[in-house]
Amino acid sequence: MRQRRHYIVLILAISIAGLMGCDSTVPEHEPSLVVEAWLGTGSSLPPIRVSTSQSVSAELNALPAPEGTELQVTISDVLMPYERGPNPLWFHPVAASPPVLSGGESFNVMLESSVGTVTASGLLPPEISLLEALITAPASPISVVLVDSLNVGLDSLNLAINATTGFIYPVQVAVTWDDDGHDGWIEARLQPDATFSSSLIDFFLLPSEVFPESGAKRTEDGLLRWEGVYAVPVPENTSPLPEHELRVIMTRGDNRFARYMTSRDAPDRRDPVSNVNGGLGFVGGVAIDSLRITVSN
Amino acid sequence: MVLWGPSTGSAQTIRLEFADTPVSDALEIYAERTGVDVVYSPLLVESLRTSCRYRGTSERDALICIMSSHPFRVEAISRNQAVLIPLESDSAEISDVVRVLSGFVTDAESGESLNGAHVVLPGVGTGSVTNEAGFFAFPGMNQKPVSVVITYLGYARLDTTVVASYRSGSFELIPISYQVSGIVVEEDAQRRADVAITPGLVSVSGRELQRFPGTLGNTDVLESLKWMPGIQRAGEATGGLLVRGSGPDQNLYLIDGAPVYHPWHAFSLISTFQTDTFKDFSLYRGAFPAEFGGRLSAVLDAELRDGSRSQPSAKLGISGLNASFIMETPISKRSSFMLSGRRSYIDRLVGRNHPVEDEAGRRDTLRTGYHFYDWSAKYSFRPDSRSTVSVSWYAGRDALDLRLPFDLSLDFSSWLRPADLFFEVDQEWGNRILSTRYQRLLSTRLFLTATLFHSRYRARENTLIRPSQSSRVSSAYRVDLEDTGARVVFDWYPSLSHQVRFGAEAVQHRFDSSLDARVAYTPSLVEPLDESSRTLASEAAFFIQDIWTPGPAIRVLPGIRASWFGSGSFARLEPRLSVQLAIDPTWLIVRAAASSHVQYLQRIRDRNAYLYDLVSSRWVPAQADAPPARSRQLSVGLESHRIPRTVIRIDGFVRDGRGTLLPEDEFQSKDGLLGPGIEVATLLGQYDRGEERSRGIETGWTTRTEHWMLSASYTRMRSENRIVEAQKAAFRPARFDTPHALGIVVSREASRWNLGGSMDWRSGYPVSVPTSRYQLEDPVTGETTWFYHRPDINNGRLPFYLRVDLRAAYRFDFAEASWLTGISIYNVLNRRNVVNQTWDPARPGSTPQNRLGLPILPMIDLVIDL
């Protein structure tokens, strides 16, 4: 009888252990170094932002890299010393007049700290030169729905509930640049004054795009061309187009750059696809050119 | 043993008069006049003659009159079937002649064949399971009377004595009706567990499955099956079936032998398998026999009702979601017909078209249409007692038709006005199948089943969005998948210890899709996307399997399936082996199985674009960069009927798979309108080849009494996967990994009241929980953005899921019909289960935003049985 009781207790214990087996592990925070280095062709060595990831429950203040973190940047096998600046988030070149980077040069970035070692490397793309920007806007504003996302999926058809309407000037911009035969990726961006930008209406417009350079349209002159549209909201359907500044920015990079740029626009769903070994962030060689234009009626 | 009592006599007067007539002729005349089929051995009566005169109402006495001068005993085996049994003292020499004891098992009320009935010869120590035609055979029998016990869930046990002969007998089982008293209910517990051999097989009649809860007052096969161990639904009340940690696309759904590719309505809320419409279901979990192929995880083989052979009947039903009917009728003595239909009616209540006009006189017609429907029909014809021809047809469709203002609000009245900015969605998706089946008993040892089928899945999505006066988005997307195939299966019974099934099948798959999309950002900036594709792929397979009974306690089911797939010229072998050891037929049965499965078609979805992926499931054939997926499974199970009226099952399994498609970027979600297009290569580019593995223990407890049923299942399981290309990638919990799942169903069925309750408790699904937060700067503007870091996919888990449903139904008679009205309360605890979580990195703290499941929902339904 006693033996049977022991068996029952044993079976119960095993059953309870099986039932209560810990499947819902709580992931633990492990700090990582976050590096942001944008090495621009035709530009001098840039300052590099280095921070540390923090616990999800911490205050929303960027956390600098730990004391003693050392940053080494190598350009075409030449070591370029960096040191931490007055703002602890930033590391600056030690040289008083840092060298200007050229297309085709290789770079290597390495960080060593108590958190770990982080490395990244790549090549600098050739320079890009914007030639022209042609701007078109309608004579009067148009009515538009203000919606920031289409929440459509198999489980729901929640299409733009509680969206509102307003008025905008859709401003179309055509940009051309030289075809130098480089087969990289481009991020084209129309950056009006911040006060005009609104993600609510951008969804159905084209204020920015990441695309392969080989897929860009060509003009009759053999130039590469991209067209985008941004919105300038106005209060009424009779309002004139407000005068504003527009910056047209074209950034050239590699496929990892494209991956990073297309994955950083949904912070609630994901973190960007990093190209940094052992850490987070992005270290990339890019070529940037921009035009600043005053747009008025 | 069923005795032919005097009460079974017909009310009609039977007149017989024979003078020195051959007994065989006399029996034929007797059968014509009484409708009672007499089973006997022609060899035994070929030299016998009879002289008899009878006038009366007793079928038994009439038969005794014919056989009175001969050494035979008359015994009934059903209401319209009798058997002539030679007395023991009869000739010893002919009793040694080897014969085949074979027969068809049918429903005594409707005449439908019963697939999966257990036929046991207790005296011989063997048993078998009927095939799709309800046929069974025991070769190597002598002509001595043999006791036969036939059981089937939901039917009264048939216990009779027969003699092997040249002819196949017919055995009718009486369905259990709780309105009929005096019928002894046959419990599953008393069935011979050692007869079935396939581990993980759930074989159940539509009648029996109705005792399990459905969806929101509807009887639904796939929802009912989720109460079986190791099976769950992917979503809360929606989503595909997950069997032993598999993906929803790894299950094969068959209706009368034809595949159904998207067996769901109402965004997977309910399935196309309406319980009333089907005769029986066989769900093979994991190690399915060699006759089935094409999927990695499970096979649901459903048979439409043949239609009643005895009398017309009709049933009408209405629930909160839809109205339905089913009618069955004999057309002639040898043919029957079944027709059923179901349609949702929400669009009839809300209205489909809404003409609107504003103060300025502007007119528009808004649309709010959604409906789904099913049609099923089956015509069965029996040209003779040895063959059946049936034609089955099924068509189901969902249609969504919306035209609404874009700036709609939760206030419904605000929708109904003309609007310049609107969206239109016109979607349809559905399946259509046609299956023709010919079944023939070629000899007492060889049975043929030939099936021709055509199956089509079609989805169409037309969208027009006008978000501003100068921009416009339109798309027309279409996906078609058509299968045309033939299957020939032979059941061969060479000896009492071997039942061989072999056959071949050939299928032609056709994949069509097209997309014509335009995004006009401005009138002069238009981005078009116009693509189409067509792929043909042939698939052929041959299989052979044998139920080998080397001894009374052991059964072995070896099998092999050889298949070839045309689009990539893939050839694969799939060996299968099941072994069963009956330590005691009722006390303990041990089963083990090892099997290999190949899947040539996989389902993928576009992970980037909004415009053309709302409802379409894209099935893509195996090709060079997406070779066939393969899985292996090993399972061991125990089954015990030791406790009266109770079946206890414990199964353990281990399975792994290679070549399944996993998203290349798990976090990629739709963020664009057009996306990369519908080229298969492009879509496959969003996926990587993956590996998966799962293991678990399933326990099930089922107790049935005349009125009560208690079914409890607990599954302890882990399912994981990883991308093969990712070097040293660790296995991670799969999307629907559910370590613990407990389901309990209790029902009580009496003559008036049907009461039921169910509880569904399981671990929450995995979720990718952020572990840290960091800030990044925009390289151009310098703006900072906070991001969460999620180093591992599915590293956390949602809170556990718990739901309790209740149901009560009352049966009454009114206006010469039987009525059943019921109320189902979904989520009676009103526990708002967390079905998803999101985190906003820009908000302090780490509290997730929970997306909650459905609240308490009462639904009323009514069924009228005419």
Interface residues (C-beta under 8 A of the other chain):
Chain A: G18 L19 G21 D23 S24 T25 V26 P27 E28 H29 E30 P31 S32 V34 E36 W38 R49 S51 T52 S53 Q54 S55 V56 S57 A58 E59 L60 A62 T136 P138 I142 S143 V144 V145 L146 V147 L150 V152 G153 L154 D155 L157 L159 A160 I161 N162 A163 T164 T165 I168 P170 Q172 R189 Q191 A194 I201 F203 F204 L205 L206 E227 G228 V229 I249 T251 S263 R264 D265 A266 P267 D268 R269 R270 D271 P272 V273 L280 G281 F282 V286 I288 S290
Chain B: G235 T238 F267 S268 L400 L404 F406 D407 L408 S409 L410 D420 L421 F423 V425 I465 P467 S468 Q469 S470 S471 V473 Y521 T522 S524 L525 Y610 L614 V615 D665 F667 Q668 S669 K670 D671 L673 R716 R718 P739 H740 S763 G764 V769 P770 T771 S772 R773 Y774 Q775 L776 E777 P779 V780 T781 T784 T785 W786 F787 Y788 H789 R790 P791 D792 N795 G796 R797 T838 W839 D840 P841 A842 P844 G845 S846
